[in-house]
Amino acid sequence: MDALASVLTKSSEDVTVIFLEDAIREIEVGIHDFEQDTNQPVRFDIHAVQSGSQRPAGEDINQVLDYEFLQNALDSVIARGRFGLLESLASELLDELLTPTLIVAASVKITKLEIPDFEGELGCSVTRLK
């Protein structure tokens, strides 16, 4: 979210950000031999930005972008199959997230949680504006 926030601070327009954080999925991803034919836990943090910050007209889910959209987009992209690079996975997820006309920007952070013989977590963060 830091990259997205820095871009948005340069704009005078109000925005609304919806997010899905700490979504863990067991997926097959990676180019290394130890990552082949096995799933590994990966954390996704997703932020999507809409123009405006007005109060919705009524308490109707159709007046806003349903948060479930983020989870559905994530699961849809993962279901497409194996990814060698986190950057490729993030790019496809951003393509999906930026489909609705309401969304003007999105950021995806993907973190591999269990890397053998490595302390800490590895991953990438990609931000895209329309």
Secondary structure in CASP SS format (residue, H / E / C, confidence):
PFRMAT SS
TARGET T0000
AUTHOR 0000-0000-0000
METHOD secondary structure of the structure
MODEL  1
M C 1.00
D H 1.00
A H 1.00
L H 1.00
A H 1.00
S H 1.00
V H 1.00
L H 1.00
T C 1.00
K C 1.00
S C 1.00
S C 1.00
E C 1.00
D C 1.00
V E 1.00
T E 1.00
V E 1.00
I E 1.00
F E 1.00
L E 1.00
E E 1.00
D E 1.00
A E 1.00
I E 1.00
R E 1.00
E E 1.00
I E 1.00
E C 1.00
V E 1.00
G C 1.00
I C 1.00
H C 1.00
D H 1.00
F H 1.00
E H 1.00
Q C 1.00
D C 1.00
T C 1.00
N C 1.00
Q E 1.00
P E 1.00
V E 1.00
R E 1.00
F E 1.00
D E 1.00
I E 1.00
H E 1.00
A E 1.00
V E 1.00
Q E 1.00
S E 1.00
G C 1.00
S C 1.00
Q C 1.00
R C 1.00
P C 1.00
A C 1.00
G C 1.00
E C 1.00
D C 1.00
I H 1.00
N H 1.00
Q H 1.00
V C 1.00
L C 1.00
D C 1.00
Y C 1.00
E H 1.00
F H 1.00
L H 1.00
Q H 1.00
N H 1.00
A H 1.00
L H 1.00
D H 1.00
S H 1.00
V H 1.00
I H 1.00
A C 1.00
R C 1.00
G C 1.00
R C 1.00
F E 1.00
G C 1.00
L C 1.00
L H 1.00
E H 1.00
S H 1.00
L H 1.00
A H 1.00
S H 1.00
E H 1.00
L H 1.00
L H 1.00
D H 1.00
E H 1.00
L H 1.00
L C 1.00
T C 1.00
P C 1.00
T C 1.00
L C 1.00
I E 1.00
V E 1.00
A E 1.00
A E 1.00
S E 1.00
V E 1.00
K E 1.00
I E 1.00
T E 1.00
K E 1.00
L C 1.00
E C 1.00
I C 1.00
P C 1.00
D C 1.00
F C 1.00
E C 1.00
G C 1.00
E C 1.00
L E 1.00
G E 1.00
C E 1.00
S E 1.00
V E 1.00
T E 1.00
R E 1.00
L E 1.00
K C 1.00
END
